[in-house]
């Protein structure tokens, strides 16, 4: 049975899986990372969803999401209006983050997948498609329209007692757009696309030992190989003094380990920890009622939902805006100290911690999106209006810094001194089992 060999991106363990299985999942037996998942879907499915998403995009962004009515006055707003309000109030960094995460990157992702799958459907594979797919992999984490949708739901819960809410066409288009992008992420078989786009002779020949599951084994680094973190192809290591190599399949720069990973991660983590203080102490929102301004911090907004009896919404915001940033900072410090002190205890648990930090990082943007919607929708002149406050900028920097810190940290560093990584013998590699 033909097999492929790949390295775990989190612990660098070499693994083998059957190339003939149509639908399978490969998990690393040492750290638990899902290394590879092949879905039983076609390129046509992803192409159809991308076309649907592109058709929905403009009405979802431009049309009003909802209209709030109170005392004979009404106000409505779209996704584009939210970033315009931040810009008009001179919160330029926040406006920029909302622009790229909720407007620009979702469109880029849909366009990239449409282009790649359309050419694949026609059986044509020009070289620029690998660069497009590489860009898709990089941008995927920074597109946050599903978090924006959750922000819309929380805004509805917050304003349901204060105003009458009417859903506009933009809301339904935006909801359909979110479902479409989630469907693309579910059905997209990246390994199949990379295999289709791979130029002749790009793959490195790696011997595949007999199949036999086990968590002991040799790492890619110890075998003279290095993993491309973009397309998951193994390449031969270059001499230490040589210039960094490039993946022959996707063109990404590859290194044995991410350069200066520890230093960059420490810098970003310390920046996040310092700015987390003003982000929580300073007001993040200013509410004017009959001309009298009242400042509100993150905790004030959470207490509003608890006093209103909306415990679930309050708990969601508390988790996303307070617990998650603190958890990410503490978790990254634990990982950094583990890598620097060569501590080999609980490595699997720490790797799971790293993956969890990477997954939850983007959800802290929830509070920013809620404020963006409230600023647009609650603007009834002298009666009441809501404005962003200085903490919004600090909080936005904290979120982006922790996300970048998780990207710059190399989880393989905590495994490099593990006794199994220095194993001289090469036992049989674990082989993927067909998904049930």
TORKOL-4160 file (C-alpha; in steps of 0.2 Angstrom, whole numbers, padded with zeros to 4 digits, m for minus):
436
<pt num="1" X="0000" Y="0000" Z="0000"/>
<pt num="2" X="0008" Y="0017" Z="m0005"/>
<pt num="3" X="0011" Y="0029" Z="0009"/>
<pt num="4" X="0016" Y="0047" Z="0012"/>
<pt num="5" X="0028" Y="0053" Z="0026"/>
<pt num="6" X="0025" Y="0070" Z="0035"/>
<pt num="7" X="0031" Y="0078" Z="0051"/>
<pt num="8" X="0020" Y="0084" Z="0065"/>
<pt num="9" X="0020" Y="0103" Z="0064"/>
<pt num="10" X="0019" Y="0104" Z="0083"/>
<pt num="11" X="0032" Y="0091" Z="0089"/>
<pt num="12" X="0041" Y="0087" Z="0073"/>
<pt num="13" X="0038" Y="0068" Z="0074"/>
<pt num="14" X="0039" Y="0059" Z="0058"/>
<pt num="15" X="0022" Y="0050" Z="0053"/>
<pt num="16" X="0017" Y="0040" Z="0038"/>
<pt num="17" X="m0001" Y="0038" Z="0031"/>
<pt num="18" X="m0009" Y="0028" Z="0017"/>
<pt num="19" X="m0010" Y="0038" Z="0001"/>
<pt num="20" X="m0025" Y="0027" Z="m0005"/>
<pt num="21" X="m0037" Y="0031" Z="0009"/>
<pt num="22" X="m0051" Y="0042" Z="0002"/>
<pt num="23" X="m0056" Y="0049" Z="0018"/>
<pt num="24" X="m0045" Y="0049" Z="0034"/>
<pt num="25" X="m0038" Y="0058" Z="0048"/>
<pt num="26" X="m0020" Y="0058" Z="0054"/>
<pt num="27" X="m0016" Y="0063" Z="0072"/>
<pt num="28" X="0001" Y="0063" Z="0080"/>
<pt num="29" X="0002" Y="0049" Z="0093"/>
<pt num="30" X="0014" Y="0060" Z="0103"/>
<pt num="31" X="0006" Y="0077" Z="0105"/>
<pt num="32" X="m0011" Y="0074" Z="0098"/>
<pt num="33" X="m0010" Y="0086" Z="0084"/>
<pt num="34" X="m0022" Y="0083" Z="0069"/>
<pt num="35" X="m0008" Y="0083" Z="0056"/>
<pt num="36" X="m0019" Y="0079" Z="0041"/>
<pt num="37" X="m0038" Y="0077" Z="0037"/>
<pt num="38" X="m0044" Y="0071" Z="0020"/>
<pt num="39" X="m0062" Y="0075" Z="0017"/>
<pt num="40" X="m0073" Y="0065" Z="0004"/>
<pt num="41" X="m0077" Y="0080" Z="m0006"/>
<pt num="42" X="m0072" Y="0087" Z="m0023"/>
<pt num="43" X="m0065" Y="0104" Z="m0029"/>
<pt num="44" X="m0082" Y="0107" Z="m0037"/>
<pt num="45" X="m0089" Y="0109" Z="m0020"/>
<pt num="46" X="m0077" Y="0122" Z="m0014"/>
<pt num="47" X="m0079" Y="0131" Z="m0030"/>
<pt num="48" X="m0098" Y="0132" Z="m0028"/>
<pt num="49" X="m0097" Y="0139" Z="m0011"/>
<pt num="50" X="m0084" Y="0152" Z="m0016"/>
<pt num="51" X="m0095" Y="0158" Z="m0030"/>
<pt num="52" X="m0110" Y="0159" Z="m0018"/>
<pt num="53" X="m0099" Y="0169" Z="m0005"/>
<pt num="54" X="m0094" Y="0181" Z="m0018"/>
<pt num="55" X="m0112" Y="0184" Z="m0024"/>
<pt num="56" X="m0117" Y="0187" Z="m0005"/>
<pt num="57" X="m0102" Y="0198" Z="m0001"/>
<pt num="58" X="m0107" Y="0215" Z="m0007"/>
<pt num="59" X="m0125" Y="0215" Z="0000"/>
<pt num="60" X="m0118" Y="0208" Z="0016"/>
<pt num="61" X="m0106" Y="0222" Z="0018"/>
<pt num="62" X="m0115" Y="0237" Z="0011"/>
<pt num="63" X="m0134" Y="0234" Z="0015"/>
<pt num="64" X="m0140" Y="0239" Z="0033"/>
<pt num="65" X="m0139" Y="0225" Z="0045"/>
<pt num="66" X="m0153" Y="0231" Z="0056"/>
<pt num="67" X="m0163" Y="0246" Z="0061"/>
<pt num="68" X="m0166" Y="0252" Z="0079"/>
<pt num="69" X="m0181" Y="0262" Z="0083"/>
<pt num="70" X="m0185" Y="0272" Z="0099"/>
<pt num="71" X="m0197" Y="0286" Z="0103"/>
<pt num="72" X="m0200" Y="0289" Z="0084"/>
<pt num="73" X="m0182" Y="0290" Z="0079"/>
<pt num="74" X="m0173" Y="0276" Z="0070"/>
<pt num="75" X="m0155" Y="0272" Z="0065"/>
<pt num="76" X="m0147" Y="0258" Z="0054"/>
<pt num="77" X="m0130" Y="0253" Z="0049"/>
<pt num="78" X="m0120" Y="0241" Z="0039"/>
<pt num="79" X="m0103" Y="0233" Z="0041"/>
<pt num="80" X="m0094" Y="0247" Z="0031"/>
<pt num="81" X="m0102" Y="0260" Z="0043"/>
<pt num="82" X="m0094" Y="0253" Z="0058"/>
<pt num="83" X="m0076" Y="0256" Z="0052"/>
<pt num="84" X="m0081" Y="0273" Z="0045"/>
<pt num="85" X="m0087" Y="0278" Z="0063"/>
<pt num="86" X="m0071" Y="0272" Z="0070"/>
<pt num="87" X="m0061" Y="0282" Z="0057"/>
<pt num="88" X="m0071" Y="0298" Z="0060"/>
<pt num="89" X="m0068" Y="0297" Z="0078"/>
<pt num="90" X="m0049" Y="0295" Z="0075"/>
<pt num="91" X="m0048" Y="0278" Z="0081"/>
<pt num="92" X="m0037" Y="0274" Z="0066"/>
<pt num="93" X="m0029" Y="0257" Z="0072"/>
<pt num="94" X="m0046" Y="0250" Z="0078"/>
<pt num="95" X="m0054" Y="0255" Z="0061"/>
<pt num="96" X="m0039" Y="0247" Z="0052"/>
<pt num="97" X="m0041" Y="0231" Z="0061"/>
<pt num="98" X="m0060" Y="0230" Z="0058"/>
<pt num="99" X="m0057" Y="0234" Z="0040"/>
<pt num="100" X="m0045" Y="0220" Z="0037"/>
<pt num="101" X="m0053" Y="0207" Z="0048"/>
<pt num="102" X="m0071" Y="0210" Z="0044"/>
<pt num="103" X="m0071" Y="0217" Z="0026"/>
<pt num="104" X="m0054" Y="0215" Z="0016"/>
<pt num="105" X="m0048" Y="0198" Z="0021"/>
<pt num="106" X="m0065" Y="0189" Z="0020"/>
<pt num="107" X="m0066" Y="0195" Z="0002"/>
<pt num="108" X="m0048" Y="0190" Z="m0002"/>
<pt num="109" X="m0051" Y="0172" Z="0005"/>
<pt num="110" X="m0066" Y="0170" Z="m0006"/>
<pt num="111" X="m0057" Y="0177" Z="m0021"/>
<pt num="112" X="m0042" Y="0166" Z="m0018"/>
<pt num="113" X="m0052" Y="0150" Z="m0016"/>
<pt num="114" X="m0062" Y="0154" Z="m0031"/>
<pt num="115" X="m0047" Y="0157" Z="m0042"/>
<pt num="116" X="m0038" Y="0141" Z="m0036"/>
<pt num="117" X="m0053" Y="0130" Z="m0037"/>
<pt num="118" X="m0058" Y="0137" Z="m0054"/>
<pt num="119" X="m0041" Y="0133" Z="m0062"/>
<pt num="120" X="m0041" Y="0116" Z="m0054"/>
<pt num="121" X="m0058" Y="0113" Z="m0061"/>
<pt num="122" X="m0052" Y="0117" Z="m0078"/>
<pt num="123" X="m0037" Y="0106" Z="m0076"/>
<pt num="124" X="m0025" Y="0120" Z="m0078"/>
<pt num="125" X="m0011" Y="0123" Z="m0064"/>
<pt num="126" X="m0001" Y="0139" Z="m0068"/>
<pt num="127" X="0013" Y="0142" Z="m0055"/>
<pt num="128" X="0005" Y="0158" Z="m0047"/>
<pt num="129" X="m0009" Y="0147" Z="m0040"/>
<pt num="130" X="0004" Y="0140" Z="m0026"/>
<pt num="131" X="0007" Y="0158" Z="m0021"/>
<pt num="132" X="m0012" Y="0161" Z="m0020"/>
<pt num="133" X="m0015" Y="0146" Z="m0010"/>
<pt num="134" X="m0001" Y="0151" Z="0002"/>
<pt num="135" X="m0008" Y="0168" Z="0004"/>
<pt num="136" X="m0025" Y="0159" Z="0009"/>
<pt num="137" X="m0017" Y="0149" Z="0022"/>
<pt num="138" X="m0009" Y="0165" Z="0030"/>
<pt num="139" X="m0024" Y="0175" Z="0030"/>
<pt num="140" X="m0037" Y="0162" Z="0035"/>
<pt num="141" X="m0034" Y="0166" Z="0054"/>
<pt num="142" X="m0036" Y="0185" Z="0052"/>
<pt num="143" X="m0053" Y="0185" Z="0044"/>
<pt num="144" X="m0066" Y="0186" Z="0058"/>
<pt num="145" X="m0083" Y="0187" Z="0051"/>
<pt num="146" X="m0090" Y="0173" Z="0061"/>
<pt num="147" X="m0085" Y="0183" Z="0077"/>
<pt num="148" X="m0093" Y="0199" Z="0069"/>
<pt num="149" X="m0109" Y="0189" Z="0068"/>
<pt num="150" X="m0108" Y="0184" Z="0086"/>
<pt num="151" X="m0105" Y="0203" Z="0090"/>
<pt num="152" X="m0122" Y="0206" Z="0080"/>
<pt num="153" X="m0131" Y="0194" Z="0091"/>
<pt num="154" X="m0124" Y="0201" Z="0107"/>
<pt num="155" X="m0129" Y="0219" Z="0101"/>
<pt num="156" X="m0147" Y="0212" Z="0099"/>
<pt num="157" X="m0147" Y="0205" Z="0116"/>
<pt num="158" X="m0140" Y="0222" Z="0123"/>
<pt num="159" X="m0153" Y="0233" Z="0114"/>
<pt num="160" X="m0168" Y="0222" Z="0114"/>
<pt num="161" X="m0176" Y="0231" Z="0129"/>
<pt num="162" X="m0171" Y="0249" Z="0124"/>
<pt num="163" X="m0176" Y="0249" Z="0106"/>
<pt num="164" X="m0187" Y="0240" Z="0093"/>
<pt num="165" X="m0176" Y="0230" Z="0082"/>
<pt num="166" X="m0179" Y="0227" Z="0063"/>
<pt num="167" X="m0168" Y="0215" Z="0053"/>
<pt num="168" X="m0163" Y="0222" Z="0036"/>
<pt num="169" X="m0158" Y="0212" Z="0021"/>
<pt num="170" X="m0139" Y="0215" Z="0025"/>
<pt num="171" X="m0142" Y="0204" Z="0041"/>
<pt num="172" X="m0148" Y="0189" Z="0031"/>
<pt num="173" X="m0135" Y="0191" Z="0018"/>
<pt num="174" X="m0121" Y="0192" Z="0031"/>
<pt num="175" X="m0128" Y="0177" Z="0040"/>
<pt num="176" X="m0128" Y="0167" Z="0024"/>
<pt num="177" X="m0110" Y="0173" Z="0020"/>
<pt num="178" X="m0104" Y="0167" Z="0037"/>
<pt num="179" X="m0111" Y="0150" Z="0034"/>
<pt num="180" X="m0104" Y="0149" Z="0017"/>
<pt num="181" X="m0086" Y="0153" Z="0023"/>
<pt num="182" X="m0088" Y="0140" Z="0037"/>
<pt num="183" X="m0093" Y="0127" Z="0024"/>
<pt num="184" X="m0078" Y="0131" Z="0013"/>
<pt num="185" X="m0066" Y="0128" Z="0028"/>
<pt num="186" X="m0075" Y="0112" Z="0031"/>
<pt num="187" X="m0075" Y="0104" Z="0014"/>
<pt num="188" X="m0058" Y="0111" Z="0008"/>
<pt num="189" X="m0045" Y="0097" Z="0006"/>
<pt num="190" X="m0029" Y="0107" Z="0007"/>
<pt num="191" X="m0018" Y="0092" Z="0004"/>
<pt num="192" X="m0027" Y="0088" Z="m0012"/>
<pt num="193" X="m0025" Y="0105" Z="m0018"/>
<pt num="194" X="m0007" Y="0106" Z="m0014"/>
<pt num="195" X="m0004" Y="0089" Z="m0023"/>
<pt num="196" X="m0013" Y="0096" Z="m0038"/>
<pt num="197" X="m0003" Y="0112" Z="m0039"/>
<pt num="198" X="0014" Y="0103" Z="m0034"/>
<pt num="199" X="0026" Y="0105" Z="m0049"/>
<pt num="200" X="0035" Y="0090" Z="m0055"/>
<pt num="201" X="0049" Y="0084" Z="m0045"/>
<pt num="202" X="0044" Y="0095" Z="m0030"/>
<pt num="203" X="0042" Y="0081" Z="m0018"/>
<pt num="204" X="0057" Y="0074" Z="m0007"/>
<pt num="205" X="0059" Y="0055" Z="m0007"/>
<pt num="206" X="0057" Y="0050" Z="0011"/>
<pt num="207" X="0057" Y="0031" Z="0015"/>
<pt num="208" X="0041" Y="0024" Z="0022"/>
<pt num="209" X="0044" Y="0011" Z="0036"/>
<pt num="210" X="0032" Y="m0003" Z="0039"/>
<pt num="211" X="0016" Y="0002" Z="0047"/>
<pt num="212" X="0015" Y="0001" Z="0066"/>
<pt num="213" X="0008" Y="0013" Z="0077"/>
<pt num="214" X="0018" Y="0021" Z="0092"/>
<pt num="215" X="0023" Y="0037" Z="0099"/>
<pt num="216" X="0041" Y="0034" Z="0099"/>
<pt num="217" X="0050" Y="0039" Z="0084"/>
<pt num="218" X="0063" Y="0050" Z="0075"/>
<pt num="219" X="0059" Y="0068" Z="0072"/>
<pt num="220" X="0061" Y="0077" Z="0055"/>
<pt num="221" X="0076" Y="0087" Z="0062"/>
<pt num="222" X="0085" Y="0071" Z="0067"/>
<pt num="223" X="0082" Y="0064" Z="0050"/>
<pt num="224" X="0089" Y="0078" Z="0041"/>
<pt num="225" X="0072" Y="0085" Z="0035"/>
<pt num="226" X="0062" Y="0101" Z="0039"/>
<pt num="227" X="0044" Y="0104" Z="0037"/>
<pt num="228" X="0036" Y="0118" Z="0027"/>
<pt num="229" X="0022" Y="0125" Z="0039"/>
<pt num="230" X="0012" Y="0131" Z="0024"/>
<pt num="231" X="0009" Y="0116" Z="0013"/>
<pt num="232" X="0016" Y="0103" Z="0025"/>
<pt num="233" X="0029" Y="0096" Z="0013"/>
<pt num="234" X="0046" Y="0089" Z="0019"/>
<pt num="235" X="0062" Y="0096" Z="0012"/>
<pt num="236" X="0080" Y="0092" Z="0015"/>
<pt num="237" X="0089" Y="0102" Z="0028"/>
<pt num="238" X="0102" Y="0115" Z="0022"/>
<pt num="239" X="0118" Y="0117" Z="0031"/>
<pt num="240" X="0118" Y="0128" Z="0046"/>
<pt num="241" X="0128" Y="0142" Z="0038"/>
<pt num="242" X="0118" Y="0142" Z="0022"/>
<pt num="243" X="0104" Y="0154" Z="0017"/>
<pt num="244" X="0086" Y="0149" Z="0022"/>
<pt num="245" X="0079" Y="0137" Z="0009"/>
<pt num="246" X="0062" Y="0138" Z="0000"/>
<pt num="247" X="0049" Y="0125" Z="m0001"/>
<pt num="248" X="0049" Y="0118" Z="m0019"/>
<pt num="249" X="0030" Y="0116" Z="m0018"/>
<pt num="250" X="0023" Y="0132" Z="m0012"/>
<pt num="251" X="0039" Y="0144" Z="m0012"/>
<pt num="252" X="0038" Y="0148" Z="0007"/>
<pt num="253" X="0054" Y="0151" Z="0016"/>
<pt num="254" X="0058" Y="0136" Z="0028"/>
<pt num="255" X="0069" Y="0135" Z="0043"/>
<pt num="256" X="0073" Y="0121" Z="0055"/>
<pt num="257" X="0064" Y="0132" Z="0068"/>
<pt num="258" X="0056" Y="0149" Z="0067"/>
<pt num="259" X="0070" Y="0162" Z="0068"/>
<pt num="260" X="0072" Y="0171" Z="0084"/>
<pt num="261" X="0055" Y="0163" Z="0090"/>
<pt num="262" X="0059" Y="0166" Z="0109"/>
<pt num="263" X="0064" Y="0184" Z="0107"/>
<pt num="264" X="0049" Y="0189" Z="0096"/>
<pt num="265" X="0037" Y="0180" Z="0107"/>
<pt num="266" X="0043" Y="0187" Z="0123"/>
<pt num="267" X="0042" Y="0205" Z="0116"/>
<pt num="268" X="0024" Y="0203" Z="0110"/>
<pt num="269" X="0019" Y="0194" Z="0126"/>
<pt num="270" X="0026" Y="0208" Z="0137"/>
<pt num="271" X="0018" Y="0221" Z="0126"/>
<pt num="272" X="0001" Y="0213" Z="0128"/>
<pt num="273" X="0003" Y="0211" Z="0147"/>
<pt num="274" X="0008" Y="0230" Z="0149"/>
<pt num="275" X="m0006" Y="0236" Z="0138"/>
<pt num="276" X="m0019" Y="0224" Z="0146"/>
<pt num="277" X="m0019" Y="0236" Z="0161"/>
<pt num="278" X="m0025" Y="0252" Z="0152"/>
<pt num="279" X="m0037" Y="0241" Z="0141"/>
<pt num="280" X="m0046" Y="0236" Z="0157"/>
<pt num="281" X="m0045" Y="0251" Z="0168"/>
<pt num="282" X="m0049" Y="0265" Z="0155"/>
<pt num="283" X="m0066" Y="0267" Z="0148"/>
<pt num="284" X="m0069" Y="0257" Z="0132"/>
<pt num="285" X="m0086" Y="0265" Z="0128"/>
<pt num="286" X="m0094" Y="0282" Z="0132"/>
<pt num="287" X="m0113" Y="0283" Z="0133"/>
<pt num="288" X="m0122" Y="0300" Z="0132"/>
<pt num="289" X="m0140" Y="0301" Z="0138"/>
<pt num="290" X="m0148" Y="0318" Z="0137"/>
<pt num="291" X="m0131" Y="0326" Z="0135"/>
<pt num="292" X="m0124" Y="0318" Z="0150"/>
<pt num="293" X="m0109" Y="0307" Z="0146"/>
<pt num="294" X="m0105" Y="0291" Z="0156"/>
<pt num="295" X="m0090" Y="0281" Z="0153"/>
<pt num="296" X="m0090" Y="0262" Z="0153"/>
<pt num="297" X="m0076" Y="0250" Z="0155"/>
<pt num="298" X="m0075" Y="0232" Z="0149"/>
<pt num="299" X="m0081" Y="0226" Z="0167"/>
<pt num="300" X="m0095" Y="0238" Z="0167"/>
<pt num="301" X="m0102" Y="0231" Z="0151"/>
<pt num="302" X="m0101" Y="0213" Z="0158"/>
<pt num="303" X="m0110" Y="0219" Z="0174"/>
<pt num="304" X="m0124" Y="0226" Z="0163"/>
<pt num="305" X="m0128" Y="0209" Z="0156"/>
<pt num="306" X="m0127" Y="0201" Z="0173"/>
<pt num="307" X="m0139" Y="0214" Z="0181"/>
<pt num="308" X="m0150" Y="0212" Z="0166"/>
<pt num="309" X="m0151" Y="0193" Z="0169"/>
<pt num="310" X="m0142" Y="0189" Z="0152"/>
<pt num="311" X="m0130" Y="0178" Z="0161"/>
<pt num="312" X="m0125" Y="0168" Z="0146"/>
<pt num="313" X="m0120" Y="0184" Z="0136"/>
<pt num="314" X="m0111" Y="0191" Z="0151"/>
<pt num="315" X="m0101" Y="0175" Z="0153"/>
<pt num="316" X="m0097" Y="0175" Z="0134"/>
<pt num="317" X="m0090" Y="0193" Z="0135"/>
<pt num="318" X="m0081" Y="0190" Z="0152"/>
<pt num="319" X="m0073" Y="0175" Z="0144"/>
<pt num="320" X="m0068" Y="0183" Z="0127"/>
<pt num="321" X="m0063" Y="0200" Z="0134"/>
<pt num="322" X="m0055" Y="0196" Z="0151"/>
<pt num="323" X="m0051" Y="0178" Z="0154"/>
<pt num="324" X="m0045" Y="0174" Z="0136"/>
<pt num="325" X="m0032" Y="0188" Z="0135"/>
<pt num="326" X="m0025" Y="0184" Z="0153"/>
<pt num="327" X="m0025" Y="0165" Z="0149"/>
<pt num="328" X="m0016" Y="0168" Z="0133"/>
<pt num="329" X="m0002" Y="0179" Z="0141"/>
<pt num="330" X="0000" Y="0166" Z="0156"/>
<pt num="331" X="0000" Y="0151" Z="0144"/>
<pt num="332" X="0013" Y="0159" Z="0132"/>
<pt num="333" X="0024" Y="0163" Z="0147"/>
<pt num="334" X="0023" Y="0145" Z="0153"/>
<pt num="335" X="0028" Y="0139" Z="0135"/>
<pt num="336" X="0042" Y="0151" Z="0134"/>
<pt num="337" X="0049" Y="0146" Z="0151"/>
<pt num="338" X="0047" Y="0127" Z="0146"/>
<pt num="339" X="0057" Y="0130" Z="0130"/>
<pt num="340" X="0071" Y="0140" Z="0138"/>
<pt num="341" X="0073" Y="0129" Z="0153"/>
<pt num="342" X="0072" Y="0113" Z="0143"/>
<pt num="343" X="0059" Y="0106" Z="0155"/>
<pt num="344" X="0052" Y="0090" Z="0148"/>
<pt num="345" X="0037" Y="0088" Z="0159"/>
<pt num="346" X="0019" Y="0087" Z="0153"/>
<pt num="347" X="0024" Y="0091" Z="0135"/>
<pt num="348" X="0008" Y="0084" Z="0127"/>
<pt num="349" X="m0002" Y="0095" Z="0139"/>
<pt num="350" X="0008" Y="0110" Z="0135"/>
<pt num="351" X="0006" Y="0107" Z="0116"/>
<pt num="352" X="m0012" Y="0106" Z="0118"/>
<pt num="353" X="m0011" Y="0122" Z="0128"/>
<pt num="354" X="m0002" Y="0130" Z="0113"/>
<pt num="355" X="m0015" Y="0124" Z="0101"/>
<pt num="356" X="m0029" Y="0131" Z="0112"/>
<pt num="357" X="m0021" Y="0148" Z="0113"/>
<pt num="358" X="m0019" Y="0148" Z="0094"/>
<pt num="359" X="m0038" Y="0144" Z="0092"/>
<pt num="360" X="m0045" Y="0156" Z="0104"/>
<pt num="361" X="m0034" Y="0171" Z="0101"/>
<pt num="362" X="m0045" Y="0179" Z="0088"/>
<pt num="363" X="m0061" Y="0178" Z="0098"/>
<pt num="364" X="m0056" Y="0192" Z="0109"/>
<pt num="365" X="m0061" Y="0204" Z="0095"/>
<pt num="366" X="m0079" Y="0201" Z="0100"/>
<pt num="367" X="m0079" Y="0216" Z="0112"/>
<pt num="368" X="m0072" Y="0227" Z="0098"/>
<pt num="369" X="m0086" Y="0222" Z="0085"/>
<pt num="370" X="m0099" Y="0224" Z="0098"/>
<pt num="371" X="m0093" Y="0242" Z="0101"/>
<pt num="372" X="m0092" Y="0245" Z="0082"/>
<pt num="373" X="m0110" Y="0240" Z="0080"/>
<pt num="374" X="m0117" Y="0250" Z="0095"/>
<pt num="375" X="m0108" Y="0266" Z="0089"/>
<pt num="376" X="m0117" Y="0265" Z="0072"/>
<pt num="377" X="m0134" Y="0259" Z="0078"/>
<pt num="378" X="m0136" Y="0270" Z="0094"/>
<pt num="379" X="m0135" Y="0288" Z="0088"/>
<pt num="380" X="m0151" Y="0296" Z="0092"/>
<pt num="381" X="m0143" Y="0314" Z="0094"/>
<pt num="382" X="m0147" Y="0323" Z="0111"/>
<pt num="383" X="m0157" Y="0308" Z="0117"/>
<pt num="384" X="m0143" Y="0295" Z="0118"/>
<pt num="385" X="m0128" Y="0290" Z="0108"/>
<pt num="386" X="m0113" Y="0279" Z="0110"/>
<pt num="387" X="m0095" Y="0283" Z="0106"/>
<pt num="388" X="m0079" Y="0273" Z="0107"/>
<pt num="389" X="m0066" Y="0277" Z="0121"/>
<pt num="390" X="m0047" Y="0275" Z="0123"/>
<pt num="391" X="m0047" Y="0258" Z="0130"/>
<pt num="392" X="m0053" Y="0251" Z="0113"/>
<pt num="393" X="m0036" Y="0255" Z="0105"/>
<pt num="394" X="m0027" Y="0247" Z="0119"/>
<pt num="395" X="m0038" Y="0232" Z="0119"/>
<pt num="396" X="m0036" Y="0230" Z="0100"/>
<pt num="397" X="m0017" Y="0230" Z="0101"/>
<pt num="398" X="m0018" Y="0217" Z="0115"/>
<pt num="399" X="m0028" Y="0205" Z="0104"/>
<pt num="400" X="m0017" Y="0207" Z="0089"/>
<pt num="401" X="m0001" Y="0206" Z="0099"/>
<pt num="402" X="m0006" Y="0190" Z="0107"/>
<pt num="403" X="m0012" Y="0183" Z="0091"/>
<pt num="404" X="0005" Y="0187" Z="0083"/>
<pt num="405" X="0014" Y="0180" Z="0099"/>
<pt num="406" X="0006" Y="0163" Z="0096"/>
<pt num="407" X="0011" Y="0164" Z="0077"/>
<pt num="408" X="0029" Y="0168" Z="0081"/>
<pt num="409" X="0031" Y="0154" Z="0095"/>
<pt num="410" X="0038" Y="0138" Z="0088"/>
<pt num="411" X="0030" Y="0123" Z="0098"/>
<pt num="412" X="0043" Y="0111" Z="0092"/>
<pt num="413" X="0056" Y="0120" Z="0103"/>
<pt num="414" X="0048" Y="0112" Z="0119"/>
<pt num="415" X="0050" Y="0095" Z="0111"/>
<pt num="416" X="0068" Y="0097" Z="0105"/>
<pt num="417" X="0076" Y="0091" Z="0121"/>
<pt num="418" X="0064" Y="0077" Z="0124"/>
<pt num="419" X="0073" Y="0060" Z="0125"/>
<pt num="420" X="0063" Y="0053" Z="0111"/>
<pt num="421" X="0068" Y="0067" Z="0099"/>
<pt num="422" X="0086" Y="0061" Z="0101"/>
<pt num="423" X="0082" Y="0042" Z="0097"/>
<pt num="424" X="0095" Y="0034" Z="0086"/>
<pt num="425" X="0085" Y="0020" Z="0079"/>
<pt num="426" X="0070" Y="0023" Z="0068"/>
<pt num="427" X="0056" Y="0013" Z="0073"/>
<pt num="428" X="0041" Y="0010" Z="0061"/>
<pt num="429" X="0030" Y="0026" Z="0059"/>
<pt num="430" X="0012" Y="0027" Z="0064"/>
<pt num="431" X="0000" Y="0025" Z="0050"/>
<pt num="432" X="m0017" Y="0035" Z="0049"/>
<pt num="433" X="m0033" Y="0025" Z="0052"/>
<pt num="434" X="m0048" Y="0028" Z="0041"/>
<pt num="435" X="m0061" Y="0039" Z="0049"/>
<pt num="436" X="m0076" Y="0032" Z="0056"/>
